[in-house]
Every structure is written in structure tokens, then in C-alpha cells.
Amino acid sequence: MDILYLLIPLSVVLMLVIMGVFAWAISTGQFDQLEGEGARILEPDTPPLDADQGRR
């Protein structure tokens, strides 16, 4: 029963930390344009090389 005196405040602190990280992620725009990220993977990575870019 004494362990509840430790676990309940610890769980409240953990919940507040998780909510703070989530609020930070929302305020910095981490969840903006979710549809664009799914389409970005289908685009080519780099433009094709010019004739003089491939030589070293």
C-alpha cells in the first residue's frame, strides 16, 4: 500500500511530461502537412546529373 504514495505522483509527473512534449510538438508544427509527407516518398530523390557533374 505504501508503494502507491510513490507510484501515483510519479504517474502524474510522467503524464505531465508527455502532455508537455505533445504540446511542444504541436506548437512547433510537427503535425503540419501530414499528407505531403506521404507523397514525398514517391518523388525522385535527386535530379539527374549533368554531363560534367559525373566526372571526377
A tleap script that builds the chain and sets N, CA, C and O, in Angstrom:
source leaprc.protein.ff14SB
mol = sequence {
  NMET ASP ILE LEU TYR LEU LEU ILE PRO LEU
  SER VAL VAL LEU MET LEU VAL ILE MET GLY
  VAL PHE ALA TRP ALA ILE SER THR GLY GLN
  PHE ASP GLN LEU GLU GLY GLU GLY ALA ARG
  ILE LEU GLU PRO ASP THR PRO PRO LEU ASP
  ALA ASP GLN GLY ARG CARG
}
set mol.1.N position { 0.821 -1.200 0.000 }
set mol.1.CA position { 0.000 0.000 0.000 }
set mol.1.C position { 0.865 1.264 0.000 }
set mol.1.O position { 0.471 2.290 -0.555 }
set mol.2.N position { 2.029 1.186 0.617 }
set mol.2.CA position { 2.900 2.358 0.685 }
set mol.2.C position { 3.471 2.715 -0.682 }
set mol.2.O position { 3.828 3.869 -0.923 }
set mol.3.N position { 3.558 1.742 -1.571 }
set mol.3.CA position { 4.115 1.999 -2.900 }
set mol.3.C position { 3.217 2.947 -3.697 }
set mol.3.O position { 3.692 3.618 -4.613 }
set mol.4.N position { 1.933 3.009 -3.362 }
set mol.4.CA position { 1.017 3.919 -4.053 }
set mol.4.C position { 1.391 5.381 -3.821 }
set mol.4.O position { 1.129 6.227 -4.676 }
set mol.5.N position { 1.996 5.684 -2.683 }
set mol.5.CA position { 2.435 7.048 -2.405 }
set mol.5.C position { 3.559 7.476 -3.347 }
set mol.5.O position { 3.781 8.669 -3.549 }
set mol.6.N position { 4.256 6.519 -3.914 }
set mol.6.CA position { 5.295 6.810 -4.886 }
set mol.6.C position { 4.764 6.731 -6.314 }
set mol.6.O position { 5.085 7.585 -7.140 }
set mol.7.N position { 3.959 5.718 -6.610 }
set mol.7.CA position { 3.531 5.478 -7.986 }
set mol.7.C position { 2.524 6.508 -8.496 }
set mol.7.O position { 2.571 6.882 -9.668 }
set mol.8.N position { 1.635 6.961 -7.657 }
set mol.8.CA position { 0.627 7.926 -8.115 }
set mol.8.C position { 1.270 9.271 -8.473 }
set mol.8.O position { 0.991 9.778 -9.560 }
set mol.9.N position { 2.107 9.876 -7.635 }
set mol.9.CA position { 2.760 11.123 -8.067 }
set mol.9.C position { 3.680 10.931 -9.267 }
set mol.9.O position { 3.772 11.805 -10.129 }
set mol.10.N position { 4.365 9.782 -9.324 }
set mol.10.CA position { 5.237 9.514 -10.452 }
set mol.10.C position { 4.442 9.419 -11.753 }
set mol.10.O position { 4.888 9.922 -12.785 }
set mol.11.N position { 3.288 8.790 -11.717 }
set mol.11.CA position { 2.469 8.683 -12.926 }
set mol.11.C position { 1.899 10.041 -13.334 }
set mol.11.O position { 1.748 10.315 -14.524 }
set mol.12.N position { 1.583 10.885 -12.363 }
set mol.12.CA position { 1.090 12.229 -12.676 }
set mol.12.C position { 2.200 13.056 -13.322 }
set mol.12.O position { 1.954 13.779 -14.287 }
set mol.13.N position { 3.404 12.952 -12.802 }
set mol.13.CA position { 4.539 13.688 -13.382 }
set mol.13.C position { 4.817 13.182 -14.791 }
set mol.13.O position { 5.050 13.983 -15.696 }
set mol.14.N position { 4.796 11.878 -14.991 }
set mol.14.CA position { 5.020 11.315 -16.318 }
set mol.14.C position { 3.946 11.777 -17.304 }
set mol.14.O position { 4.254 12.080 -18.456 }
set mol.15.N position { 2.702 11.831 -16.863 }
set mol.15.CA position { 1.624 12.297 -17.719 }
set mol.15.C position { 1.823 13.771 -18.094 }
set mol.15.O position { 1.571 14.158 -19.235 }
set mol.16.N position { 2.267 14.583 -17.150 }
set mol.16.CA position { 2.507 15.997 -17.437 }
set mol.16.C position { 3.675 16.175 -18.410 }
set mol.16.O position { 3.637 17.058 -19.267 }
set mol.17.N position { 4.703 15.349 -18.282 }
set mol.17.CA position { 5.830 15.416 -19.212 }
set mol.17.C position { 5.383 15.030 -20.617 }
set mol.17.O position { 5.751 15.689 -21.589 }
set mol.18.N position { 4.603 13.981 -20.727 }
set mol.18.CA position { 4.112 13.546 -22.044 }
set mol.18.C position { 3.219 14.617 -22.658 }
set mol.18.O position { 3.323 14.892 -23.854 }
set mol.19.N position { 2.351 15.221 -21.870 }
set mol.19.CA position { 1.496 16.290 -22.388 }
set mol.19.C position { 2.320 17.505 -22.798 }
set mol.19.O position { 1.986 18.172 -23.777 }
set mol.20.N position { 3.381 17.800 -22.071 }
set mol.20.CA position { 4.250 18.918 -22.424 }
set mol.20.C position { 4.976 18.676 -23.732 }
set mol.20.O position { 5.084 19.584 -24.557 }
set mol.21.N position { 5.477 17.464 -23.936 }
set mol.21.CA position { 6.153 17.128 -25.192 }
set mol.21.C position { 5.174 17.179 -26.353 }
set mol.21.O position { 5.522 17.649 -27.436 }
set mol.22.N position { 3.967 16.707 -26.141 }
set mol.22.CA position { 2.945 16.752 -27.182 }
set mol.22.C position { 2.568 18.192 -27.521 }
set mol.22.O position { 2.410 18.529 -28.695 }
set mol.23.N position { 2.422 19.041 -26.510 }
set mol.23.CA position { 2.101 20.451 -26.750 }
set mol.23.C position { 3.238 21.147 -27.484 }
set mol.23.O position { 2.998 21.978 -28.360 }
set mol.24.N position { 4.489 20.807 -27.125 }
set mol.24.CA position { 5.646 21.370 -27.824 }
set mol.24.C position { 5.646 20.948 -29.287 }
set mol.24.O position { 5.929 21.761 -30.167 }
set mol.25.N position { 5.330 19.681 -29.554 }
set mol.25.CA position { 5.313 19.193 -30.928 }
set mol.25.C position { 4.230 19.890 -31.751 }
set mol.25.O position { 4.439 20.193 -32.926 }
set mol.26.N position { 3.102 20.138 -31.151 }
set mol.26.CA position { 2.032 20.845 -31.863 }
set mol.26.C position { 2.425 22.292 -32.122 }
set mol.26.O position { 2.184 22.809 -33.213 }
set mol.27.N position { 3.024 22.951 -31.140 }
set mol.27.CA position { 3.359 24.371 -31.299 }
set mol.27.C position { 4.501 24.596 -32.291 }
set mol.27.O position { 4.582 25.665 -32.897 }
set mol.28.N position { 5.378 23.616 -32.467 }
set mol.28.CA position { 6.473 23.778 -33.420 }
set mol.28.C position { 6.122 23.289 -34.815 }
set mol.28.O position { 6.955 23.362 -35.719 }
set mol.29.N position { 4.900 22.790 -35.010 }
set mol.29.CA position { 4.453 22.424 -36.345 }
set mol.29.C position { 4.859 21.028 -36.791 }
set mol.29.O position { 4.993 20.783 -37.990 }
set mol.30.N position { 5.056 20.120 -35.864 }
set mol.30.CA position { 5.460 18.769 -36.223 }
set mol.30.C position { 4.352 17.999 -36.935 }
set mol.30.O position { 4.640 17.043 -37.656 }
set mol.31.N position { 3.113 18.387 -36.753 }
set mol.31.CA position { 2.000 17.657 -37.335 }
set mol.31.C position { 1.368 18.387 -38.516 }
set mol.31.O position { 0.251 18.058 -38.917 }
set mol.32.N position { 2.063 19.368 -39.076 }
set mol.32.CA position { 1.549 20.092 -40.232 }
set mol.32.C position { 1.845 19.310 -41.503 }
set mol.32.O position { 2.883 18.657 -41.607 }
set mol.33.N position { 0.959 19.374 -42.445 }
set mol.33.CA position { 1.103 18.782 -43.776 }
set mol.33.C position { 1.465 17.303 -43.726 }
set mol.33.O position { 2.479 16.883 -44.283 }
set mol.34.N position { 0.637 16.528 -43.063 }
set mol.34.CA position { 0.887 15.090 -42.979 }
set mol.34.C position { 0.690 14.392 -44.324 }
set mol.34.O position { 1.352 13.393 -44.604 }
set mol.35.N position { -0.212 14.908 -45.156 }
set mol.35.CA position { -0.461 14.289 -46.458 }
set mol.35.C position { 0.730 14.487 -47.390 }
set mol.35.O position { 1.016 13.627 -48.223 }
set mol.36.N position { 1.417 15.603 -47.256 }
set mol.36.CA position { 2.562 15.888 -48.112 }
set mol.36.C position { 3.725 14.937 -47.882 }
set mol.36.O position { 4.469 14.627 -48.812 }
set mol.37.N position { 3.881 14.480 -46.667 }
set mol.37.CA position { 4.980 13.567 -46.364 }
set mol.37.C position { 4.749 12.202 -46.996 }
set mol.37.O position { 5.708 11.528 -47.370 }
set mol.38.N position { 3.506 11.787 -47.121 }
set mol.38.CA position { 3.219 10.516 -47.779 }
set mol.38.C position { 3.495 10.580 -49.265 }
set mol.38.O position { 3.904 9.580 -49.855 }
set mol.39.N position { 3.285 11.721 -49.884 }
set mol.39.CA position { 3.550 11.873 -51.314 }
set mol.39.C position { 5.024 12.136 -51.585 }
set mol.39.O position { 5.506 11.863 -52.684 }
set mol.40.N position { 5.742 12.659 -50.609 }
set mol.40.CA position { 7.154 12.982 -50.804 }
set mol.40.C position { 7.996 11.738 -51.055 }
set mol.40.O position { 9.006 11.805 -51.756 }
set mol.41.N position { 7.596 10.620 -50.499 }
set mol.41.CA position { 8.376 9.397 -50.663 }
set mol.41.C position { 8.305 8.872 -52.097 }
set mol.41.O position { 9.170 8.105 -52.519 }
set mol.42.N position { 7.297 9.273 -52.834 }
set mol.42.CA position { 7.145 8.814 -54.212 }
set mol.42.C position { 7.931 9.655 -55.203 }
set mol.42.O position { 8.096 9.251 -56.354 }
set mol.43.N position { 8.419 10.817 -54.782 }
set mol.43.CA position { 9.174 11.691 -55.670 }
set mol.43.C position { 10.609 11.204 -55.800 }
set mol.43.O position { 11.128 10.570 -54.881 }
set mol.44.N position { 11.259 11.487 -56.922 }
set mol.44.CA position { 12.663 11.085 -57.063 }
set mol.44.C position { 13.550 11.827 -56.058 }
set mol.44.O position { 13.266 12.968 -55.695 }
set mol.45.N position { 14.619 11.172 -55.617 }
set mol.45.CA position { 15.473 11.749 -54.580 }
set mol.45.C position { 16.283 12.948 -55.070 }
set mol.45.O position { 16.272 14.009 -54.445 }
set mol.46.N position { 16.978 12.777 -56.178 }
set mol.46.CA position { 17.851 13.840 -56.674 }
set mol.46.C position { 17.579 14.063 -58.155 }
set mol.46.O position { 17.151 13.146 -58.856 }
set mol.47.N position { 17.824 15.267 -58.624 }
set mol.47.CA position { 17.682 15.496 -60.063 }
set mol.47.C position { 18.787 14.748 -60.823 }
set mol.47.O position { 19.840 14.461 -60.254 }
set mol.48.N position { 18.559 14.440 -62.075 }
set mol.48.CA position { 19.594 13.741 -62.843 }
set mol.48.C position { 20.847 14.596 -62.984 }
set mol.48.O position { 20.775 15.825 -62.986 }
set mol.49.N position { 21.991 13.936 -63.102 }
set mol.49.CA position { 23.269 14.638 -63.220 }
set mol.49.C position { 23.447 15.215 -64.614 }
set mol.49.O position { 22.995 14.644 -65.607 }
set mol.50.N position { 24.117 16.360 -64.665 }
set mol.50.CA position { 24.534 16.907 -65.955 }
set mol.50.C position { 25.736 16.110 -66.444 }
set mol.50.O position { 26.265 15.264 -65.722 }
set mol.51.N position { 26.161 16.381 -67.665 }
set mol.51.CA position { 27.265 15.621 -68.246 }
set mol.51.C position { 28.572 15.854 -67.487 }
set mol.51.O position { 29.370 14.928 -67.345 }
set mol.52.N position { 28.805 17.071 -67.000 }
set mol.52.CA position { 30.082 17.362 -66.335 }
set mol.52.C position { 30.043 17.067 -64.832 }
set mol.52.O position { 31.094 17.108 -64.193 }
set mol.53.N position { 28.894 16.776 -64.247 }
set mol.53.CA position { 28.819 16.519 -62.811 }
set mol.53.C position { 29.257 15.103 -62.445 }
set mol.53.O position { 29.662 14.866 -61.307 }
set mol.54.N position { 29.186 14.165 -63.376 }
set mol.54.CA position { 29.535 12.793 -63.066 }
set mol.54.C position { 31.022 12.528 -63.102 }
set mol.54.O position { 31.465 11.499 -62.594 }
set mol.55.N position { 31.808 13.412 -63.681 }
set mol.55.CA position { 33.265 13.200 -63.797 }
set mol.55.C position { 33.989 13.683 -62.576 }
set mol.55.O position { 33.554 14.615 -61.900 }
set mol.56.N position { 35.131 13.022 -62.293 }
set mol.56.CA position { 35.985 13.482 -61.186 }
set mol.56.C position { 37.379 13.634 -61.648 }
set mol.56.O position { 38.251 14.012 -60.866 }
savepdb mol mol.pdb
quit
